[in-house]
């Protein structure tokens, strides 16, 4: 049986371990290895700012990644459309994060009107989130998100050789979900898992039942339903694992993900903007669209003595296809009519290992490499002919980190990372290299109180152009552009104690992230370039804030509350002072509070849960890529409730009912498109990416 490590070194886990739910934390204040395995079909979410138990996640009946992650302090998921799952951490969007699924990199900048990650929550075994860049092990300016899909051996009960699970879910606002899974053992060494998930998604209705403009008036011709969302999602996963012996395992997996429908042209913008543009241009509101992702991954694990190793080789191909023959409905744009395809291919290999050395000083050394090659390809076939373009980039990172236990109280964590990045693009054809250092100090004052101080240097080279609008063919060259560098500083603490028969845990993190030579995609170009905008280093960006939590559990009752804030400000270079000085990141959201409470009626196998998310207003101010007329953001409060019943009379049968957005709030995530812009042809555009109103959901699953 392979013994998994990386608990301490992978995600600043000394702090993460102290920030888990109180019920789990009481057993071992600083050991994340012993987090209980949840028997139900669930997703374990672990973040460096909070830990959510598997039951809590299962009860959410998650249909969108936002259902899983939005209440984690420091994390938000913008985008209500299925094509627009856009993870943000401390106001930095998914382009600045290191995102992987089973070790395969997912960073693909397909289209600025959609997110860079498409995955359905039901397939996930775990989500591991590093809030901020706190380790040389991960790339990304803002942190890392690692998704892992389910495995057969972890679903089988003792002495079982085969098993399965079927599930049906439905919501009144709007859509249904069907999944089937089979898994088992083929002899003693080989296991398999076959999974299929189908989502039939309808257009949903906004909170309050009215689609309003920026003045609060109902938009003429609307009935409360957001058009452009109706579609189908298919997700299939096949895995075969081979336990060579007790110390080695190979696994090969293939996933195919398809999302198709008649979708809006700009999935990140609200119906008000879609209507204004399409009515002005006299073209269709909806466009046949298909996104596909196919990933082949080979994983290897080795546990030998004091060393544990994980490696992955993968090929991850994403394609966005759209039928744009609808432009022919207006003769003025008939030449644009055609089929557009954008493809992004990530191939790579990575290895991470940890070796422990005992002596006068205890060393846990984590080391490895990460190689990825990004290739993009664009094709547009119209009456004007065929246009093709493509770009590529490679990055090789090598890292070493040592966790040195000096004594019972002090632990020192130094690290070093080397990145070699090469890009061949319209924007720039160049190579960038950087050596990044990290240093952290943990001080265990008592068995119940821990402090951690850390500093981690950052690096990110200029990225490839978005694929779907030309794969760089429309970019303005900027050979002098520099890579982004900087430092992330953090001070964190965690404390736990017993009060009566219950357990109390509190903690928090204060951070300052300095990004030098910040790259902005829409900077004003040189006057003689003839371009509307270009990508350039426009200044130094500072992001600071905090995440704080408190949790209490006693018996079958569990509750927690979190606070988070992240504010950003640009110190613009001289040529950009007039436009961007003191600008904030557009994805910045207001001060955020989340809370949850749960209670288990163990005698009836019923689990009740409530959660709340409050986001404060954001005042108007200078920002990057925000709306031009009004970039203030309205706050909101939403409540979700759920109840799960594990039916004693039928082993393996589970019923879940719940309601998202219980009080039918009319709102948009502040990490989505919001506000009012002015366009010289279309006039005022209300960009609000409306979230669903109240959605009453029910799920029936049977695991056998």
C-alpha positions in Angstrom: 0.0 0.0 0.0 1.5 3.3 -1.1 1.9 5.8 1.7 1.3 9.4 0.6 3.4 12.2 1.8 3.8 15.9 0.8 1.5 16.8 3.7 3.9 19.3 5.1 5.7 20.7 2.2 3.2 21.0 -0.7 1.0 23.8 0.4 2.4 25.5 3.4 0.7 22.7 5.2 1.8 23.5 8.7 -0.7 26.4 8.5 -3.2 24.5 6.4 -3.2 21.7 9.0 -4.1 24.1 11.7 -6.8 25.6 9.6 -8.9 22.5 9.1 -12.3 22.1 10.6 -12.3 21.9 14.4 -13.7 18.3 14.5 -10.7 17.0 12.5 -8.2 19.4 14.0 -8.8 18.2 17.6 -7.1 14.9 17.0 -3.8 16.1 15.6 -3.1 19.8 15.4 -0.3 19.6 12.8 -0.9 16.4 10.8 -2.9 16.5 7.5 -2.0 12.9 6.7 -4.7 11.7 9.0 -7.7 13.5 7.5 -10.5 10.9 7.6 -11.5 9.2 4.3 -15.1 10.0 3.6 -17.1 6.9 2.7 -19.7 8.8 0.7 -19.1 9.9 -2.9 -17.7 13.3 -2.2 -15.1 15.9 -3.0 -12.5 16.8 -0.4 -11.5 20.5 -0.6 -8.4 21.6 1.2 -7.1 25.1 1.1 -4.2 26.8 2.8 -6.9 29.1 4.4 -9.6 26.5 5.2 -10.5 22.9 5.1 -14.0 21.6 4.2 -15.0 18.1 5.0 -16.2 15.8 2.3 -19.8 15.6 3.6 -20.1 19.4 3.4 -19.1 19.3 -0.3 -21.3 16.4 -1.3 -24.3 18.2 0.2 -23.8 21.2 -2.1 -24.9 19.1 -5.2 -22.3 21.1 -7.1 -23.0 21.7 -10.7 -20.4 24.5 -11.2 -17.0 25.0 -9.7 -18.3 28.0 -7.9 -20.5 25.7 -5.8 -17.3 24.1 -4.5 -15.0 27.0 -4.0 -16.8 30.3 -3.6 -17.0 30.3 0.2 -13.3 29.6 0.7 -11.6 32.8 2.0 -9.4 34.4 -0.6 -11.0 32.4 -3.5 -13.8 33.3 -5.8 -15.2 31.8 -9.1 -16.6 34.3 -11.5 -18.7 33.5 -14.5 -22.2 32.1 -14.5 -22.0 30.4 -17.9 -20.8 26.8 -18.2 -18.0 28.0 -20.5 -16.9 30.7 -18.0 -15.6 29.0 -14.8 -13.0 31.6 -13.9 -11.2 30.9 -10.7 -9.7 33.9 -8.9 -7.4 34.0 -5.9 -6.8 37.3 -4.1 -8.2 39.2 -7.1 -5.8 37.5 -9.5 -7.5 35.6 -12.3 -6.9 32.1 -13.6 -4.2 33.1 -16.0 -2.0 33.9 -13.0 -2.7 30.5 -11.3 -1.0 27.1 -11.6 -4.0 24.8 -12.4 -3.8 21.1 -13.0 -6.0 18.0 -13.1 -4.3 14.7 -12.1 -1.0 16.5 -12.8 -1.9 17.7 -16.3 -1.7 21.5 -16.7 -4.9 23.2 -17.6 -3.8 26.8 -18.3 -5.2 27.5 -21.8 -6.0 31.1 -22.7 -8.7 30.2 -25.2 -10.9 33.3 -25.3 -11.1 36.4 -23.2 -14.9 35.9 -22.9 -14.6 32.6 -21.2 -12.6 31.0 -18.4 -9.6 28.8 -18.6 -10.9 25.8 -16.8 -13.8 23.5 -17.7 -14.5 20.6 -15.4 -17.6 19.2 -13.7 -17.4 19.0 -9.9 -18.9 15.5 -9.6 -15.9 13.8 -11.1 -13.5 15.2 -8.5 -12.0 13.4 -5.6 -10.1 16.4 -4.2 -9.3 20.0 -4.7 -6.1 21.3 -3.1 -5.7 25.1 -3.2 -2.7 27.1 -2.3 -3.9 30.6 -1.5 -1.1 32.8 -2.8 2.3 31.6 -4.0 4.0 30.3 -0.8 6.3 27.6 -2.2 8.9 27.1 -4.9 7.1 23.9 -5.7 4.4 25.7 -7.6 4.4 28.3 -10.4 1.8 31.0 -10.8 1.7 34.5 -9.4 -1.4 34.0 -7.3 -1.3 30.4 -6.2 -2.1 26.9 -7.3 -5.2 24.7 -7.7 -4.7 21.0 -8.0 -7.7 18.8 -9.0 -7.6 15.1 -8.6 -10.3 12.8 -10.0 -11.6 9.7 -8.3 -9.9 6.3 -8.1 -11.4 2.8 -7.9 -9.5 1.5 -4.9 -10.6 4.4 -2.8 -14.2 3.8 -3.6 -14.3 0.0 -2.9 -15.2 -1.1 0.6 -13.3 -3.9 2.4 -13.2 -7.2 0.5 -15.2 -5.7 -2.4 -13.9 -6.4 -5.9 -16.5 -4.5 -7.9 -18.8 -1.6 -7.3 -20.7 1.1 -9.0 -22.8 4.2 -8.5 -25.7 5.9 -10.3 -27.0 9.4 -9.6 -29.8 11.6 -10.8 -30.0 15.3 -9.9 -32.5 18.0 -10.9 -33.0 21.6 -10.2 -36.0 23.8 -11.0 -33.6 26.6 -12.1 -32.6 24.9 -14.3 -31.4 21.6 -15.6 -30.7 18.0 -14.7 -27.7 15.7 -14.2 -27.2 12.0 -14.7 -24.1 10.0 -14.0 -23.0 6.4 -13.9 -19.8 4.8 -12.6 -18.4 1.3 -12.5 -15.1 0.4 -10.8 -13.3 -2.7 -9.5 -10.4 -5.0 -9.4 -9.1 -7.1 -12.3 -7.0 -9.5 -10.2 -5.1 -8.3 -7.2 -2.9 -5.7 -9.0 -5.0 -4.0 -11.6 -8.0 -1.8 -11.0 -10.3 0.2 -13.3 -12.8 3.0 -13.2 -15.3 4.0 -15.9 -17.3 7.2 -15.3 -19.8 9.1 -17.4 -21.6 12.3 -16.6 -24.3 14.1 -18.6 -25.7 17.5 -17.8 -28.8 18.9 -19.6 -28.6 22.6 -18.8 -31.5 25.0 -19.4 -31.6 28.8 -19.4 -32.1 29.9 -15.8 -34.1 32.7 -14.2 -32.4 35.5 -12.3 -33.1 36.4 -8.8 -36.4 38.3 -8.4 -37.6 37.1 -11.8 -36.7 40.4 -13.6 -33.7 41.2 -15.8 -32.9 44.8 -14.9 -30.7 47.4 -16.4 -28.3 49.6 -14.4 -31.2 51.9 -13.3 -33.2 49.0 -11.9 -35.7 49.0 -14.7 -36.8 45.8 -16.5 -35.2 45.5 -19.9 -37.8 45.5 -22.6 -38.4 42.1 -24.3 -37.0 40.1 -21.4 -39.0 37.7 -19.1 -36.4 37.0 -16.4 -34.8 34.1 -18.2 -31.2 34.5 -19.3 -30.9 33.3 -22.9 -27.7 31.7 -24.3 -27.1 29.1 -21.5 -29.0 26.1 -22.7 -26.7 23.3 -23.7 -25.4 19.8 -23.0 -22.3 18.6 -21.2 -20.7 15.2 -21.5 -17.8 14.1 -19.3 -16.3 10.6 -19.6 -13.3 9.3 -17.7 -11.6 5.9 -18.0 -8.8 4.9 -15.6 -6.6 1.8 -15.3 -4.2 1.4 -12.4 -1.5 -1.2 -11.9 -0.1 -1.8 -8.4 3.2 -3.3 -9.4 4.0 -4.1 -5.8 3.3 -2.5 -2.4 5.6 0.4 -3.3 4.9 1.2 -7.0 1.8 2.1 -9.0 1.2 3.0 -12.6 -2.0 4.6 -13.7 -3.2 5.6 -17.2 -6.3 7.7 -17.7 -8.2 9.3 -20.5 -10.8 12.0 -20.1 -13.1 13.4 -22.7 -15.1 16.6 -21.9 -17.6 18.2 -24.2 -19.8 21.3 -23.7 -22.0 22.3 -26.6 -25.1 24.4 -27.2 -26.5 27.5 -28.9 -24.6 29.9 -26.7 -24.2 33.7 -26.5 -21.3 35.2 -28.4 -19.7 36.5 -25.3 -20.3 34.0 -22.5 -18.9 36.3 -19.8 -21.3 39.2 -20.5 -24.9 39.5 -19.4 -28.0 39.3 -21.5 -28.4 43.1 -21.5 -25.1 43.5 -23.4 -25.9 40.6 -25.7 -29.2 42.1 -26.7 -27.8 45.6 -27.2 -25.1 44.3 -29.5 -27.1 41.8 -31.5 -30.1 44.2 -32.0 -27.7 46.9 -33.2 -25.8 44.6 -35.6 -29.0 42.6 -36.7 -27.3 39.2 -36.2 -28.3 36.2 -34.1 -28.3 36.2 -30.4 -27.3 32.6 -30.1 -24.4 30.8 -31.9 -23.8 27.0 -32.2 -20.7 26.4 -30.0 -18.7 23.4 -28.9 -15.9 23.2 -26.4 -14.0 19.9 -26.1 -11.1 18.8 -24.0 -9.3 15.5 -24.3 -6.6 14.5 -21.8 -4.4 11.5 -21.8 -2.3 11.1 -18.6 0.2 8.5 -17.3 0.9 8.7 -13.6 3.5 6.9 -11.5 3.9 6.7 -7.7 6.8 5.2 -5.8 7.1 4.8 -2.0 10.5 3.4 -1.0 11.9 3.8 2.5 11.9 7.4 3.4 11.2 8.6 -0.2 7.8 9.1 -1.9 7.6 10.2 -5.5 4.8 11.2 -7.9 5.3 11.7 -11.7 3.0 12.5 -14.6 3.2 12.6 -18.4 0.3 14.1 -20.2 -1.2 15.5 -23.4 -4.1 17.9 -22.9 -5.9 19.3 -25.9 -8.7 21.8 -25.8 -10.7 23.1 -28.8 -13.3 25.8 -29.1 -15.4 25.6 -32.2 -18.2 28.1 -33.3 -20.4 28.3 -36.3 -20.4 31.9 -37.3 -22.4 31.6 -40.5 -25.0 33.7 -38.7 -23.1 36.8 -39.7 -24.6 36.4 -43.2 -28.0 37.4 -41.8 -26.7 41.0 -42.1 -25.3 41.6 -45.6 -22.9 44.2 -44.2 -21.1 41.4 -42.3 -21.6 38.5 -44.7 -17.9 38.3 -45.4 -17.4 37.3 -41.8 -19.6 34.3 -42.0 -17.8 31.0 -41.5 -16.5 28.5 -39.1 -13.9 29.4 -36.4 -11.8 27.0 -34.5 -9.2 27.6 -31.8 -7.0 24.8 -30.4 -4.6 24.8 -27.4 -2.4 21.8 -26.7 -0.5 21.3 -23.5 2.0 18.5 -23.3 4.3 18.0 -20.4 5.9 16.0 -17.7 6.4 16.6 -14.0 7.9 14.9 -11.0 7.8 15.7 -7.3 9.5 13.7 -4.6 10.0 14.0 -0.9 12.8 12.3 1.1 13.1 12.5 4.9 16.4 12.4 6.7 16.7 11.9 10.5 19.7 13.1 12.5 20.6 16.0 14.8 18.3 18.0 12.5 15.3 16.5 10.7 15.1 17.3 7.0 12.1 16.8 4.7 13.4 17.6 1.3 11.0 18.1 -1.6 12.4 18.3 -5.1 11.4 17.8 -8.7 10.8 19.4 -12.1 7.9 20.6 -14.2 8.1 20.8 -18.0 5.2 22.0 -20.1 4.9 22.9 -23.8 2.0 25.1 -24.9 1.0 25.2 -28.5 -1.9 27.1 -30.1 -3.6 26.9 -33.5 -6.3 29.1 -35.0 -8.4 28.5 -38.1 -11.1 30.7 -39.6 -12.8 29.7 -42.8 -15.1 32.4 -44.3 -16.0 33.9 -47.7 -12.8 36.0 -47.3 -10.8 32.8 -47.4 -9.0 30.8 -44.7 -6.8 32.3 -41.9 -4.5 30.2 -39.9 -2.1 31.1 -37.1 -0.3 29.6 -34.2 2.2 30.2 -31.4 4.2 28.1 -28.9 6.0 28.4 -25.6 7.9 26.0 -23.3 8.7 26.2 -19.6 11.1 24.0 -17.6 11.2 24.5 -13.8 13.5 22.7 -11.4 12.9 23.1 -7.6 14.3 22.0 -4.2 12.7 22.8 -0.9 13.9 21.7 2.5 11.8 21.6 5.7 14.4 21.7 8.5 13.1 20.9 12.0 15.5 22.7 14.3 13.9 21.7 17.5 10.4 21.2 19.0 9.4 24.8 18.3 11.3 26.1 15.3 11.2 24.9 11.7 13.0 26.6 8.8 11.9 26.1 5.2 14.3 27.4 2.5 13.6 26.7 -1.2 15.1 27.5 -4.6 13.4 27.3 -8.1 14.8 27.8 -11.5 12.5 28.6 -14.5 13.6 28.6 -18.1 10.8 30.0 -20.3 10.9 30.3 -24.1 8.2 31.9 -26.2 7.7 32.1 -30.0 4.8 34.5 -30.5 3.8 37.6 -32.4 4.1 39.6 -29.2 7.7 38.5 -28.5 10.2 35.8 -29.6 12.5 35.5 -26.7 13.8 33.4 -23.7 13.4 34.3 -20.1 15.1 32.6 -17.1 14.8 33.3 -13.4 16.1 31.9 -10.1 13.5 32.3 -7.4 14.2 31.9 -3.7 11.8 31.2 -0.8 12.2 31.2 3.0 9.7 30.4 5.7 10.0 30.2 9.5 7.5 28.3 11.6 7.4 28.9 15.4 5.4 26.4 17.5 4.9 28.5 20.6 2.8 25.9 22.3 1.1 22.7 21.1 -1.9 24.8 20.4 -0.4 28.0 18.8 1.6 28.2 15.6 3.0 31.2 13.8 4.5 31.2 10.3 6.4 34.0 8.4 7.3 33.5 4.8 8.6 35.2 1.6 8.5 33.6 -1.8 9.9 35.2 -5.0 7.6 35.1 -8.1 8.2 34.7 -11.8 5.9 34.6 -14.9 7.0 35.1 -18.5 4.8 36.8 -21.1 2.0 34.5 -22.1 0.7 33.3 -25.5 -2.1 35.3 -27.0 -5.7 34.0 -26.6 -6.4 31.4 -29.2 -9.9 32.1 -30.5 -9.4 35.6 -31.8 -6.4 34.8 -33.9 -3.7 33.1 -31.8 -1.6 36.2 -31.9 -2.2 37.2 -35.5 -3.7 40.4 -34.4 -1.2 41.2 -31.7 1.2 44.1 -31.8 4.8 43.0 -31.4 6.6 44.2 -28.2 10.1 42.6 -28.2 11.1 44.7 -25.2 8.4 43.3 -22.9 9.8 41.8 -19.7 8.7 38.9 -17.5 6.8 39.6 -14.3 8.7 39.1 -11.1 8.0 39.9 -7.4 7.7 38.6 -3.9 4.8 37.3 -1.9 5.1 37.9 1.9 2.9 36.2 4.5 2.4 36.2 8.2 0.0 33.5 9.5 -1.1 32.0 12.8 -3.3 29.2 14.0 -4.7 28.5 17.4 -6.9 25.8 18.8 -8.3 25.1 22.3 -11.0 23.1 24.1 -14.0 24.9 25.5 -16.2 22.6 27.6 -17.0 19.7 25.4 -16.2 21.5 22.2 -13.2 22.5 20.1 -12.4 26.1 19.0 -10.0 27.0 16.3 -9.0 30.4 15.0 -6.4 31.7 12.6 -5.5 34.1 10.0 -3.1 35.2 7.3 -1.9 38.7 6.4 -0.2 38.9 3.0 1.5 41.5 0.7 2.1 40.5 -2.9 4.4 42.7 -4.9 4.4 42.1 -8.7 7.1 44.0 -10.6 6.7 44.8 -14.3 3.0 43.9 -14.3 1.8 43.0 -17.8 -1.5 44.5 -19.0 -3.1 43.2 -22.2 -4.8 46.4 -23.2 -2.1 49.1 -22.7 -2.0 52.2 -24.9 0.4 51.4 -27.7 3.0 53.8 -29.3 1.4 56.4 -31.5 3.2 55.1 -34.6 2.1 51.5 -34.2 -1.4 51.9 -35.7 -2.8 49.5 -33.1 -5.7 50.0 -30.6 -3.8 48.4 -27.8 -0.9 46.1 -27.0 0.6 44.0 -24.1 3.2 45.8 -22.1 4.7 46.2 -18.6 2.7 49.1 -17.2 4.0 49.3 -13.6 4.4 47.5 -10.2 1.2 46.0 -8.7 0.7 45.6 -5.0 -2.0 43.3 -3.6 -2.5 43.1 0.2 -5.1 41.8 2.6 -6.0 39.0 4.9 -7.9 35.9 5.5 -9.3 35.1 9.0 -11.3 32.2 10.2 -12.9 30.9 13.4 -14.5 27.5 13.9 -16.2 25.7 16.7 -17.5 22.1 16.9 -19.2 20.2 19.7 -20.7 16.7 19.3 -22.7 16.7 16.1 -22.7 20.5 15.7 -20.1 22.3 13.6 -19.9 26.0 12.6 -17.3 28.4 11.2 -17.0 31.9 9.9 -14.4 33.5 7.7 -13.4 37.0 6.7 -11.3 38.0 3.7 -10.1 41.1 2.0 -7.7 41.7 -0.9 -7.0 45.2 -2.3 -4.8 46.0 -5.3 -3.1 49.1 -6.5 -0.8 49.8 -9.4 2.2 52.1 -9.3 2.3 52.9 -13.0 5.3 53.6 -15.0 5.7 57.2 -16.3 4.1 56.6 -19.8 1.1 55.0 -18.2 0.5 57.3 -15.2 -2.3 59.2 -16.8 -4.4 56.1 -17.6 -3.5 53.5 -15.0 -1.8 55.0 -11.9 -3.4 53.7 -8.7 -5.6 51.3 -10.7 -6.9 48.1 -9.1 -7.4 44.7 -10.6 -10.8 44.4 -12.3 -11.5 41.1 -10.5 -11.1 42.6 -7.1 -14.1 42.1 -4.9 -15.4 43.7 -1.7 -14.7 42.5 1.8 -16.1 39.0 2.1 -17.7 37.1 5.0 -18.7 33.4 4.7 -20.3 31.3 7.4 -21.6 27.8 7.7 -23.3 25.6 10.3 -24.1 22.0 10.2 -25.8 19.4 12.4 -25.9 15.7 12.2 -28.9 13.8 13.4 -27.0 10.6 13.7 -29.9 8.5 14.9 -31.6 9.1 11.5 -28.5 9.4 9.4 -29.6 13.0 8.4 -27.0 15.8 7.9 -28.2 19.4 7.8 -26.2 22.3 6.4 -26.5 26.1 6.0 -24.0 28.4 4.5 -24.0 32.2 3.8 -21.8 34.4 1.7 -21.8 38.2 2.1 -19.8 40.4 -0.2 -19.6 44.1 0.4 -19.9 46.9 -2.2 -16.9 48.1 -4.2 -16.8 51.8 -4.8 -16.0 53.3 -8.2 -12.3 53.8 -8.9 -9.6 53.4 -11.5 -9.2 49.8 -12.6 -7.7 47.6 -15.3 -10.1 46.3 -18.0 -13.2 47.3 -16.1 -16.2 49.2 -17.5 -15.7 52.7 -18.6 -18.8 54.5 -17.2 -19.5 52.8 -13.9 -17.2 50.3 -12.4 -18.6 50.2 -8.9 -19.8 46.8 -7.8 -23.0 46.0 -5.8 -22.7 43.8 -2.8 -24.9 40.8 -2.1 -25.8 38.2 0.4 -26.8 34.7 -0.5 -27.9 31.7 1.6 -27.8 28.0 0.7 -29.3 25.1 2.6 -29.2 21.4 2.2 -30.2 18.1 3.9 -28.8 14.6 3.2 -30.3 11.4 4.3 -28.4 8.1 4.1 -31.2 5.6 3.9 -30.7 2.7 6.4 -33.2 0.5 4.8 -31.3 0.5 1.5 -27.6 0.4 2.0 -25.8 2.8 -0.4 -28.9 4.9 -1.1 -28.6 8.7 -0.4 -31.1 11.4 -0.9 -30.1 15.1 -0.9 -32.4 18.1 -1.1 -31.4 21.8 -0.9 -31.9 25.3 -2.2 -29.2 27.6 -3.5 -29.8 31.4 -3.3 -32.6 30.7 -0.9 -33.9 34.2 -0.8 -33.8 34.7 -4.6 -31.1 37.5 -4.6 -30.6 39.4 -7.8 -26.8 39.6 -8.1 -23.6 38.9 -10.0 -20.3 37.7 -8.7 -17.8 40.6 -8.4 -15.2 38.4 -10.1 -17.5 38.3 -13.1 -18.3 41.0 -15.6 -20.1 43.9 -13.9 -20.8 47.6 -14.4 -21.7 49.9 -17.3 -19.5 50.7 -20.3 -19.9 53.0 -23.3 -19.4 51.8 -26.8 -19.5 54.4 -29.7 -21.9 52.3 -31.7 -23.9 50.3 -29.1 -24.2 53.0 -26.5 -24.4 52.1 -22.9 -23.7 48.4 -22.2 -24.8 46.9 -18.9 -22.2 44.1 -18.5 -23.8 42.3 -15.5 -23.2 38.6 -15.7 -26.4 37.6 -13.8 -26.2 34.6 -11.5 -29.1 32.2 -11.1 -32.0 33.0 -8.8 -33.3 30.5 -6.3 -32.6 26.9 -7.4 -34.3 24.1 -5.5 -32.3 20.9 -6.1 -32.7 17.2 -5.4 -30.3 14.3 -5.8 -30.8 10.6 -5.6 -27.7 8.4 -5.7 -27.1 4.7 -5.2 -23.7 3.2 -4.6 -23.4 -0.5 -4.7 
